[in-house]
Amino acid sequence: NENAKLFALSHVLSEQNHNELVPMAMNREMREKFFYLCIEGEESSKNSKRMEMVERISGQTFVRIRPEGRNILEKLFFLVHYLDLLTVMAGILGGYNPEDVRVLENLKKDLSKN
C-alpha cells in the first residue's frame, strides 16, 4: 500500500484458503509479519463458519470490519474513507510519510519517456 509502505493483498475467502492458509498455518515467522483484515458483508453462514475455521487452523485472528451505510454506495464510501485513514495511520506509526510516493512519481516519469 502506498500510504503505509506495506504489502497489501486482497482475496475472496475461498481463494484465500488456497493461496494463504498453508503459509499462515505452517510458517509462523511469515504469519507474524502480516495483519489480516476481513471486510464483512452479507456473507452466507457457510462462509462465516469457514472464516472461524480459517482463524482456528491458521492460528491467526482476523480483524473484521463491517461497513456502515444504508445502501451499497454508502458502504463503499465508508470503506474508502476508513481504509484510507487506516493506511495513513499505519504509515505514520511505521515511521513513514504517507504522502511520499516518489517511487511512483519516478516510474510515471520513466514511462512517459518511452
N, CA, C and O atoms as CSV, one atom per row, in Angstrom:
chain,resi,resn,atom,element,x,y,z
A,1,ASN,N,N,0.837,-1.175,0.000
A,1,ASN,CA,C,0.000,0.000,0.000
A,1,ASN,C,C,0.883,1.239,0.000
A,1,ASN,O,O,1.852,1.322,0.754
A,2,GLU,N,N,0.547,2.184,-0.836
A,2,GLU,CA,C,1.413,3.359,-0.978
A,2,GLU,C,C,1.394,4.276,0.242
A,2,GLU,O,O,2.381,4.971,0.485
A,3,ASN,N,N,0.317,4.307,1.011
A,3,ASN,CA,C,0.290,5.149,2.211
A,3,ASN,C,C,1.118,4.558,3.339
A,3,ASN,O,O,1.920,5.258,3.958
A,4,ALA,N,N,0.929,3.274,3.608
A,4,ALA,CA,C,1.570,2.624,4.749
A,4,ALA,C,C,2.956,2.086,4.427
A,4,ALA,O,O,3.719,1.754,5.334
A,5,LYS,N,N,3.291,1.998,3.135
A,5,LYS,CA,C,4.563,1.413,2.692
A,5,LYS,C,C,4.644,-0.056,3.129
A,5,LYS,O,O,5.705,-0.542,3.520
A,6,LEU,N,N,3.507,-0.748,3.054
A,6,LEU,CA,C,3.400,-2.161,3.391
A,6,LEU,C,C,2.765,-2.907,2.232
A,6,LEU,O,O,2.039,-2.318,1.431
A,7,PHE,N,N,3.035,-4.197,2.142
A,7,PHE,CA,C,2.365,-5.002,1.135
A,7,PHE,C,C,0.884,-5.105,1.479
A,7,PHE,O,O,0.517,-5.203,2.650
A,8,ALA,N,N,0.047,-5.082,0.463
A,8,ALA,CA,C,-1.395,-5.243,0.656
A,8,ALA,C,C,-1.895,-6.254,-0.369
A,8,ALA,O,O,-1.675,-6.102,-1.571
A,9,LEU,N,N,-2.565,-7.278,0.122
A,9,LEU,CA,C,-3.112,-8.315,-0.741
A,9,LEU,C,C,-4.617,-8.371,-0.543
A,9,LEU,O,O,-5.122,-8.037,0.528
A,10,SER,N,N,-5.318,-8.788,-1.562
A,10,SER,CA,C,-6.769,-8.877,-1.484
A,10,SER,C,C,-7.212,-10.211,-2.073
A,10,SER,O,O,-6.804,-10.589,-3.172
A,11,HIS,N,N,-8.047,-10.909,-1.329
A,11,HIS,CA,C,-8.573,-12.188,-1.798
A,11,HIS,C,C,-10.019,-12.345,-1.356
A,11,HIS,O,O,-10.435,-11.768,-0.351
A,12,VAL,N,N,-10.765,-13.111,-2.094
A,12,VAL,CA,C,-12.059,-13.577,-1.605
A,12,VAL,C,C,-11.776,-14.828,-0.790
A,12,VAL,O,O,-10.757,-15.491,-0.985
A,13,LEU,N,N,-12.664,-15.140,0.105
A,13,LEU,CA,C,-12.380,-16.146,1.119
A,13,LEU,C,C,-11.962,-17.496,0.567
A,13,LEU,O,O,-10.938,-18.025,1.000
A,14,SER,N,N,-12.687,-18.072,-0.350
A,14,SER,CA,C,-12.306,-19.412,-0.797
A,14,SER,C,C,-10.945,-19.401,-1.499
A,14,SER,O,O,-10.167,-20.340,-1.331
A,15,GLU,N,N,-10.645,-18.371,-2.275
A,15,GLU,CA,C,-9.337,-18.275,-2.942
A,15,GLU,C,C,-8.227,-18.038,-1.922
A,15,GLU,O,O,-7.113,-18.538,-2.079
A,16,GLN,N,N,-8.536,-17.277,-0.884
A,16,GLN,CA,C,-7.571,-17.025,0.180
A,16,GLN,C,C,-7.139,-18.337,0.807
A,16,GLN,O,O,-5.972,-18.503,1.163
A,17,ASN,N,N,-8.068,-19.267,0.945
A,17,ASN,CA,C,-7.715,-20.564,1.530
A,17,ASN,C,C,-6.616,-21.244,0.738
A,17,ASN,O,O,-5.704,-21.825,1.327
A,18,HIS,N,N,-6.681,-21.184,-0.574
A,18,HIS,CA,C,-5.681,-21.833,-1.409
A,18,HIS,C,C,-4.340,-21.101,-1.370
A,18,HIS,O,O,-3.288,-21.739,-1.322
A,19,ASN,N,N,-4.371,-19.778,-1.389
A,19,ASN,CA,C,-3.138,-19.002,-1.523
A,19,ASN,C,C,-2.441,-18.665,-0.217
A,19,ASN,O,O,-1.227,-18.463,-0.206
A,20,GLU,N,N,-3.174,-18.599,0.879
A,20,GLU,CA,C,-2.562,-18.107,2.108
A,20,GLU,C,C,-2.710,-19.012,3.319
A,20,GLU,O,O,-1.933,-18.886,4.265
A,21,LEU,N,N,-3.665,-19.904,3.325
A,21,LEU,CA,C,-3.898,-20.701,4.524
A,21,LEU,C,C,-2.706,-21.586,4.880
A,21,LEU,O,O,-2.331,-21.658,6.051
A,22,VAL,N,N,-2.112,-22.249,3.916
A,22,VAL,CA,C,-0.984,-23.138,4.218
A,22,VAL,C,C,0.190,-22.347,4.804
A,22,VAL,O,O,0.722,-22.744,5.840
A,23,PRO,N,N,0.617,-21.228,4.171
A,23,PRO,CA,C,1.700,-20.463,4.798
A,23,PRO,C,C,1.319,-19.913,6.177
A,23,PRO,O,O,2.151,-19.888,7.084
A,24,MET,N,N,0.071,-19.474,6.338
A,24,MET,CA,C,-0.353,-18.944,7.635
A,24,MET,C,C,-0.297,-20.022,8.709
A,24,MET,O,O,0.113,-19.759,9.840
A,25,ALA,N,N,-0.707,-21.223,8.359
A,25,ALA,CA,C,-0.768,-22.309,9.338
A,25,ALA,C,C,0.603,-22.928,9.612
A,25,ALA,O,O,0.874,-23.365,10.731
A,26,MET,N,N,1.465,-22.968,8.601
A,26,MET,CA,C,2.691,-23.746,8.727
A,26,MET,C,C,3.968,-22.922,8.856
A,26,MET,O,O,5.017,-23.470,9.197
A,27,ASN,N,N,3.901,-21.626,8.593
A,27,ASN,CA,C,5.102,-20.795,8.633
A,27,ASN,C,C,4.884,-19.675,9.648
A,27,ASN,O,O,4.432,-18.586,9.294
A,28,ARG,N,N,5.203,-19.946,10.886
A,28,ARG,CA,C,4.950,-18.990,11.977
A,28,ARG,C,C,5.656,-17.650,11.738
A,28,ARG,O,O,5.086,-16.589,11.995
A,29,GLU,N,N,6.889,-17.705,11.250
A,29,GLU,CA,C,7.650,-16.479,11.005
A,29,GLU,C,C,6.917,-15.580,9.996
A,29,GLU,O,O,6.836,-14.367,10.186
A,30,MET,N,N,6.393,-16.176,8.937
A,30,MET,CA,C,5.662,-15.399,7.940
A,30,MET,C,C,4.345,-14.876,8.521
A,30,MET,O,O,3.984,-13.718,8.312
A,31,ARG,N,N,3.646,-15.724,9.238
A,31,ARG,CA,C,2.338,-15.359,9.804
A,31,ARG,C,C,2.444,-14.129,10.689
A,31,ARG,O,O,1.559,-13.274,10.682
A,32,GLU,N,N,3.527,-14.041,11.450
A,32,GLU,CA,C,3.669,-12.938,12.392
A,32,GLU,C,C,3.980,-11.607,11.714
A,32,GLU,O,O,3.950,-10.565,12.369
A,33,LYS,N,N,4.276,-11.623,10.425
A,33,LYS,CA,C,4.584,-10.392,9.703
A,33,LYS,C,C,3.359,-9.783,9.035
A,33,LYS,O,O,3.455,-8.718,8.424
A,34,PHE,N,N,2.213,-10.442,9.143
A,34,PHE,CA,C,1.023,-9.986,8.447
A,34,PHE,C,C,-0.078,-9.585,9.411
A,34,PHE,O,O,-0.177,-10.089,10.529
A,35,PHE,N,N,-0.888,-8.674,8.945
A,35,PHE,CA,C,-2.080,-8.211,9.651
A,35,PHE,C,C,-3.257,-8.598,8.765
A,35,PHE,O,O,-3.311,-8.201,7.601
A,36,TYR,N,N,-4.180,-9.353,9.290
A,36,TYR,CA,C,-5.286,-9.863,8.481
A,36,TYR,C,C,-6.552,-9.081,8.776
A,36,TYR,O,O,-7.000,-8.987,9.919
A,37,LEU,N,N,-7.110,-8.528,7.728
A,37,LEU,CA,C,-8.300,-7.695,7.818
A,37,LEU,C,C,-9.382,-8.311,6.953
A,37,LEU,O,O,-9.154,-8.611,5.781
A,38,CYS,N,N,-10.536,-8.498,7.518
A,38,CYS,CA,C,-11.656,-9.091,6.786
A,38,CYS,C,C,-12.777,-8.067,6.698
A,38,CYS,O,O,-13.256,-7.561,7.713
A,39,ILE,N,N,-13.186,-7.771,5.475
A,39,ILE,CA,C,-14.325,-6.877,5.267
A,39,ILE,C,C,-15.565,-7.755,5.169
A,39,ILE,O,O,-15.730,-8.526,4.224
A,40,GLU,N,N,-16.426,-7.620,6.158
A,40,GLU,CA,C,-17.612,-8.455,6.222
A,40,GLU,C,C,-18.771,-7.795,5.493
A,40,GLU,O,O,-18.851,-6.572,5.384
A,41,GLY,N,N,-19.653,-8.627,5.006
A,41,GLY,CA,C,-20.855,-8.149,4.332
A,41,GLY,C,C,-21.997,-9.068,4.650
A,41,GLY,O,O,-22.184,-9.485,5.793
A,42,GLU,N,N,-22.745,-9.374,3.649
A,42,GLU,CA,C,-23.893,-10.265,3.824
A,42,GLU,C,C,-23.496,-11.684,3.446
A,42,GLU,O,O,-24.144,-12.320,2.614
A,43,GLU,N,N,-22.419,-12.179,4.064
A,43,GLU,CA,C,-21.926,-13.491,3.702
A,43,GLU,C,C,-22.858,-14.586,4.217
A,43,GLU,O,O,-23.647,-14.389,5.141
A,44,SER,N,N,-22.734,-15.713,3.596
A,44,SER,CA,C,-23.549,-16.858,3.977
A,44,SER,C,C,-23.058,-17.426,5.303
A,44,SER,O,O,-21.930,-17.165,5.721
A,45,SER,N,N,-23.900,-18.192,5.948
A,45,SER,CA,C,-23.490,-18.837,7.193
A,45,SER,C,C,-22.340,-19.800,6.924
A,45,SER,O,O,-21.505,-20.036,7.797
A,46,LYS,N,N,-22.297,-20.356,5.712
A,46,LYS,CA,C,-21.204,-21.262,5.329
A,46,LYS,C,C,-19.869,-20.510,5.329
A,46,LYS,O,O,-18.868,-21.022,5.831
A,47,ASN,N,N,-19.854,-19.300,4.769
A,47,ASN,CA,C,-18.617,-18.513,4.755
A,47,ASN,C,C,-18.247,-18.010,6.143
A,47,ASN,O,O,-17.062,-17.911,6.461
A,48,SER,N,N,-19.233,-17.692,6.977
A,48,SER,CA,C,-18.935,-17.289,8.361
A,48,SER,C,C,-18.266,-18.437,9.097
A,48,SER,O,O,-17.295,-18.236,9.826
A,49,LYS,N,N,-18.784,-19.631,8.906
A,49,LYS,CA,C,-18.189,-20.823,9.528
A,49,LYS,C,C,-16.784,-21.055,8.976
A,49,LYS,O,O,-15.869,-21.407,9.721
A,50,ARG,N,N,-16.617,-20.857,7.668
A,50,ARG,CA,C,-15.299,-21.020,7.051
A,50,ARG,C,C,-14.292,-20.056,7.666
A,50,ARG,O,O,-13.153,-20.441,7.932
A,51,MET,N,N,-14.699,-18.800,7.896
A,51,MET,CA,C,-13.801,-17.816,8.496
A,51,MET,C,C,-13.369,-18.260,9.889
A,51,MET,O,O,-12.194,-18.146,10.237
A,52,GLU,N,N,-14.293,-18.757,10.677
A,52,GLU,CA,C,-13.952,-19.246,12.011
A,52,GLU,C,C,-12.956,-20.401,11.917
A,52,GLU,O,O,-12.020,-20.479,12.713
A,53,MET,N,N,-13.151,-21.286,10.961
A,53,MET,CA,C,-12.256,-22.432,10.779
A,53,MET,C,C,-10.868,-21.973,10.334
A,53,MET,O,O,-9.861,-22.497,10.808
A,54,VAL,N,N,-10.810,-20.997,9.424
A,54,VAL,CA,C,-9.524,-20.475,8.945
A,54,VAL,C,C,-8.752,-19.847,10.101
A,54,VAL,O,O,-7.544,-20.051,10.227
A,55,GLU,N,N,-9.437,-19.091,10.936
A,55,GLU,CA,C,-8.757,-18.499,12.094
A,55,GLU,C,C,-8.196,-19.597,13.010
A,55,GLU,O,O,-7.061,-19.496,13.477
A,56,ARG,N,N,-8.975,-20.619,13.258
A,56,ARG,CA,C,-8.539,-21.710,14.130
A,56,ARG,C,C,-7.345,-22.457,13.529
A,56,ARG,O,O,-6.356,-22.708,14.219
A,57,ILE,N,N,-7.437,-22.809,12.249
A,57,ILE,CA,C,-6.378,-23.579,11.590
A,57,ILE,C,C,-5.087,-22.770,11.476
A,57,ILE,O,O,-3.993,-23.291,11.693
A,58,SER,N,N,-5.229,-21.500,11.135
A,58,SER,CA,C,-4.049,-20.662,10.892
A,58,SER,C,C,-3.392,-20.164,12.168
A,58,SER,O,O,-2.211,-19.815,12.171
A,59,GLY,N,N,-4.158,-20.133,13.255
A,59,GLY,CA,C,-3.622,-19.564,14.490
A,59,GLY,C,C,-3.567,-18.048,14.458
A,59,GLY,O,O,-2.902,-17.428,15.287
A,60,GLN,N,N,-4.258,-17.457,13.512
A,60,GLN,CA,C,-4.252,-16.006,13.311
A,60,GLN,C,C,-5.655,-15.453,13.555
A,60,GLN,O,O,-6.648,-16.061,13.154
A,61,THR,N,N,-5.729,-14.309,14.209
A,61,THR,CA,C,-7.017,-13.645,14.401
A,61,THR,C,C,-7.192,-12.604,13.307
A,61,THR,O,O,-6.290,-11.803,13.060
A,62,PHE,N,N,-8.327,-12.610,12.661
A,62,PHE,CA,C,-8.639,-11.641,11.628
A,62,PHE,C,C,-9.383,-10.473,12.251
A,62,PHE,O,O,-10.333,-10.665,13.010
A,63,VAL,N,N,-8.952,-9.272,11.932
A,63,VAL,CA,C,-9.690,-8.076,12.340
A,63,VAL,C,C,-10.829,-7.920,11.344
A,63,VAL,O,O,-10.607,-7.930,10.133
A,64,ARG,N,N,-12.029,-7.779,11.843
A,64,ARG,CA,C,-13.199,-7.736,10.966
A,64,ARG,C,C,-13.800,-6.332,10.945
A,64,ARG,O,O,-13.959,-5.683,11.979
A,65,ILE,N,N,-14.125,-5.891,9.746
A,65,ILE,CA,C,-14.779,-4.593,9.559
A,65,ILE,C,C,-16.097,-4.837,8.843
A,65,ILE,O,O,-16.144,-5.508,7.812
A,66,ARG,N,N,-17.155,-4.290,9.396
A,66,ARG,CA,C,-18.451,-4.352,8.732
A,66,ARG,C,C,-18.790,-2.921,8.303
A,66,ARG,O,O,-19.008,-2.055,9.150
A,67,PRO,N,N,-18.835,-2.668,6.979
A,67,PRO,CA,C,-19.086,-1.301,6.509
A,67,PRO,C,C,-20.452,-0.786,6.950
A,67,PRO,O,O,-21.443,-1.516,6.950
A,68,GLU,N,N,-20.474,0.481,7.322
A,68,GLU,CA,C,-21.712,1.130,7.733
A,68,GLU,C,C,-22.340,1.833,6.535
A,68,GLU,O,O,-21.639,2.308,5.642
A,69,GLY,N,N,-23.645,1.893,6.529
A,69,GLY,CA,C,-24.355,2.590,5.465
A,69,GLY,C,C,-25.699,1.951,5.189
A,69,GLY,O,O,-25.934,0.787,5.515
A,70,ARG,N,N,-26.583,2.739,4.579
A,70,ARG,CA,C,-27.937,2.247,4.278
A,70,ARG,C,C,-28.005,1.545,2.932
A,70,ARG,O,O,-28.945,0.795,2.670
A,71,ASN,N,N,-27.013,1.783,2.072
A,71,ASN,CA,C,-27.021,1.152,0.756
A,71,ASN,C,C,-25.572,0.876,0.342
A,71,ASN,O,O,-24.631,1.244,1.045
A,72,ILE,N,N,-25.416,0.234,-0.793
A,72,ILE,CA,C,-24.073,-0.189,-1.228
A,72,ILE,C,C,-23.134,0.997,-1.445
A,72,ILE,O,O,-21.947,0.908,-1.132
A,73,LEU,N,N,-23.648,2.098,-1.972
A,73,LEU,CA,C,-22.806,3.268,-2.212
A,73,LEU,C,C,-22.281,3.849,-0.896
A,73,LEU,O,O,-21.098,4.171,-0.786
A,74,GLU,N,N,-23.151,3.980,0.092
A,74,GLU,CA,C,-22.708,4.484,1.389
A,74,GLU,C,C,-21.687,3.545,2.025
A,74,GLU,O,O,-20.728,3.996,2.651
A,75,LYS,N,N,-21.892,2.255,1.865
A,75,LYS,CA,C,-20.948,1.282,2.422
A,75,LYS,C,C,-19.592,1.371,1.719
A,75,LYS,O,O,-18.552,1.261,2.369
A,76,LEU,N,N,-19.594,1.567,0.417
A,76,LEU,CA,C,-18.335,1.715,-0.322
A,76,LEU,C,C,-17.586,2.973,0.106
A,76,LEU,O,O,-16.372,2.939,0.307
A,77,PHE,N,N,-18.316,4.092,0.247
A,77,PHE,CA,C,-17.664,5.322,0.700
A,77,PHE,C,C,-17.119,5.168,2.117
A,77,PHE,O,O,-16.042,5.674,2.431
A,78,PHE,N,N,-17.861,4.473,2.965
A,78,PHE,CA,C,-17.382,4.199,4.318
A,78,PHE,C,C,-16.049,3.462,4.258
A,78,PHE,O,O,-15.097,3.836,4.944
A,79,LEU,N,N,-15.980,2.408,3.434
A,79,LEU,CA,C,-14.754,1.607,3.342
A,79,LEU,C,C,-13.585,2.400,2.774
A,79,LEU,O,O,-12.463,2.291,3.269
A,80,VAL,N,N,-13.835,3.195,1.742
A,80,VAL,CA,C,-12.765,4.009,1.153
A,80,VAL,C,C,-12.188,4.950,2.214
A,80,VAL,O,O,-10.971,5.058,2.366
A,81,HIS,N,N,-13.064,5.617,2.931
A,81,HIS,CA,C,-12.628,6.570,3.957
A,81,HIS,C,C,-11.911,5.846,5.102
A,81,HIS,O,O,-10.812,6.237,5.494
A,82,TYR,N,N,-12.523,4.813,5.625
A,82,TYR,CA,C,-11.981,4.074,6.765
A,82,TYR,C,C,-10.619,3.466,6.441
A,82,TYR,O,O,-9.663,3.622,7.202
A,83,LEU,N,N,-10.540,2.779,5.316
A,83,LEU,CA,C,-9.292,2.095,4.962
A,83,LEU,C,C,-8.194,3.078,4.574
A,83,LEU,O,O,-7.018,2.809,4.818
A,84,ASP,N,N,-8.553,4.210,3.976
A,84,ASP,CA,C,-7.548,5.227,3.677
A,84,ASP,C,C,-6.950,5.771,4.973
A,84,ASP,O,O,-5.732,5.909,5.086
A,85,LEU,N,N,-7.806,6.079,5.951
A,85,LEU,CA,C,-7.296,6.552,7.242
A,85,LEU,C,C,-6.459,5.483,7.938
A,85,LEU,O,O,-5.443,5.792,8.560
A,86,LEU,N,N,-6.883,4.239,7.834
A,86,LEU,CA,C,-6.132,3.141,8.435
A,86,LEU,C,C,-4.722,3.053,7.845
A,86,LEU,O,O,-3.751,2.883,8.582
A,87,THR,N,N,-4.610,3.167,6.529
A,87,THR,CA,C,-3.293,3.059,5.898
A,87,THR,C,C,-2.418,4.284,6.188
A,87,THR,O,O,-1.201,4.158,6.327
A,88,VAL,N,N,-3.027,5.454,6.278
A,88,VAL,CA,C,-2.265,6.660,6.633
A,88,VAL,C,C,-1.697,6.500,8.041
A,88,VAL,O,O,-0.522,6.783,8.276
A,89,MET,N,N,-2.531,6.045,8.974
A,89,MET,CA,C,-2.064,5.858,10.350
A,89,MET,C,C,-0.997,4.766,10.426
A,89,MET,O,O,-0.034,4.898,11.181
A,90,ALA,N,N,-1.156,3.700,9.658
A,90,ALA,CA,C,-0.148,2.634,9.638
A,90,ALA,C,C,1.187,3.181,9.140
A,90,ALA,O,O,2.240,2.820,9.665
A,91,GLY,N,N,1.147,4.039,8.141
A,91,GLY,CA,C,2.379,4.655,7.646
A,91,GLY,C,C,3.038,5.521,8.698
A,91,GLY,O,O,4.246,5.433,8.916
A,92,ILE,N,N,2.258,6.347,9.344
A,92,ILE,CA,C,2.797,7.238,10.381
A,92,ILE,C,C,3.386,6.420,11.530
A,92,ILE,O,O,4.491,6.700,11.995
A,93,LEU,N,N,2.642,5.406,11.985
A,93,LEU,CA,C,3.131,4.569,13.082
A,93,LEU,C,C,4.371,3.778,12.688
A,93,LEU,O,O,5.188,3.432,13.542
A,94,GLY,N,N,4.512,3.492,11.398
A,94,GLY,CA,C,5.699,2.791,10.914
A,94,GLY,C,C,6.873,3.709,10.646
A,94,GLY,O,O,7.949,3.250,10.262
A,95,GLY,N,N,6.674,5.013,10.847
A,95,GLY,CA,C,7.758,5.973,10.657
A,95,GLY,C,C,7.888,6.473,9.231
A,95,GLY,O,O,8.932,7.002,8.849
A,96,TYR,N,N,6.826,6.309,8.432
A,96,TYR,CA,C,6.851,6.743,7.033
A,96,TYR,C,C,5.947,7.940,6.815
A,96,TYR,O,O,4.981,8.152,7.549
A,97,ASN,N,N,6.272,8.716,5.802
A,97,ASN,CA,C,5.417,9.813,5.371
A,97,ASN,C,C,4.426,9.241,4.353
A,97,ASN,O,O,4.832,8.870,3.252
A,98,PRO,N,N,3.142,9.163,4.695
A,98,PRO,CA,C,2.161,8.584,3.780
A,98,PRO,C,C,2.066,9.310,2.437
A,98,PRO,O,O,1.618,8.731,1.448
A,99,GLU,N,N,2.487,10.572,2.401
A,99,GLU,CA,C,2.404,11.337,1.156
A,99,GLU,C,C,3.590,11.101,0.223
A,99,GLU,O,O,3.553,11.500,-0.940
A,100,ASP,N,N,4.629,10.462,0.723
A,100,ASP,CA,C,5.833,10.243,-0.079
A,100,ASP,C,C,5.609,9.081,-1.049
A,100,ASP,O,O,5.606,7.916,-0.652
A,101,VAL,N,N,5.426,9.413,-2.301
A,101,VAL,CA,C,5.226,8.398,-3.348
A,101,VAL,C,C,6.236,8.618,-4.481
A,101,VAL,O,O,5.920,8.455,-5.660
A,102,ARG,N,N,7.444,8.988,-4.093
A,102,ARG,CA,C,8.495,9.246,-5.088
A,102,ARG,C,C,8.687,8.076,-6.039
A,102,ARG,O,O,8.935,8.270,-7.229
A,103,VAL,N,N,8.575,6.882,-5.524
A,103,VAL,CA,C,8.775,5.694,-6.362
A,103,VAL,C,C,7.777,5.699,-7.517
A,103,VAL,O,O,8.143,5.450,-8.666
A,104,LEU,N,N,6.523,5.984,-7.206
A,104,LEU,CA,C,5.505,6.033,-8.265
A,104,LEU,C,C,5.728,7.202,-9.210
A,104,LEU,O,O,5.567,7.068,-10.423
A,105,GLU,N,N,6.095,8.338,-8.657
A,105,GLU,CA,C,6.358,9.504,-9.498
A,105,GLU,C,C,7.506,9.237,-10.460
A,105,GLU,O,O,7.438,9.614,-11.630
A,106,ASN,N,N,8.553,8.592,-9.977
A,106,ASN,CA,C,9.690,8.257,-10.842
A,106,ASN,C,C,9.288,7.244,-11.914
A,106,ASN,O,O,9.709,7.352,-13.066
A,107,LEU,N,N,8.479,6.268,-11.535
A,107,LEU,CA,C,8.013,5.287,-12.501
A,107,LEU,C,C,7.203,5.970,-13.620
A,107,LEU,O,O,7.420,5.700,-14.801
A,108,LYS,N,N,6.284,6.844,-13.241
A,108,LYS,CA,C,5.478,7.554,-14.251
A,108,LYS,C,C,6.348,8.416,-15.154
A,108,LYS,O,O,6.117,8.497,-16.360
A,109,LYS,N,N,7.348,9.058,-14.561
A,109,LYS,CA,C,8.260,9.882,-15.341
A,109,LYS,C,C,9.026,9.023,-16.341
A,109,LYS,O,O,9.149,9.386,-17.511
A,110,ASP,N,N,9.540,7.887,-15.881
A,110,ASP,CA,C,10.283,6.994,-16.778
A,110,ASP,C,C,9.371,6.414,-17.871
A,110,ASP,O,O,9.785,6.279,-19.022
A,111,LEU,N,N,8.155,6.082,-17.510
A,111,LEU,CA,C,7.226,5.528,-18.508
A,111,LEU,C,C,6.866,6.556,-19.581
A,111,LEU,O,O,6.671,6.211,-20.747
A,112,SER,N,N,6.783,7.807,-19.173
A,112,SER,CA,C,6.416,8.828,-20.159
A,112,SER,C,C,7.524,9.084,-21.174
A,112,SER,O,O,7.260,9.647,-22.236
A,113,LYS,N,N,8.748,8.687,-20.873
A,113,LYS,CA,C,9.870,8.860,-21.801
A,113,LYS,C,C,9.828,7.840,-22.919
A,113,LYS,O,O,10.388,8.072,-23.990
A,114,ASN,N,N,9.186,6.734,-22.691
A,114,ASN,CA,C,9.175,5.644,-23.685
A,114,ASN,C,C,7.918,5.652,-24.518
A,114,ASN,O,O,7.753,4.805,-25.395
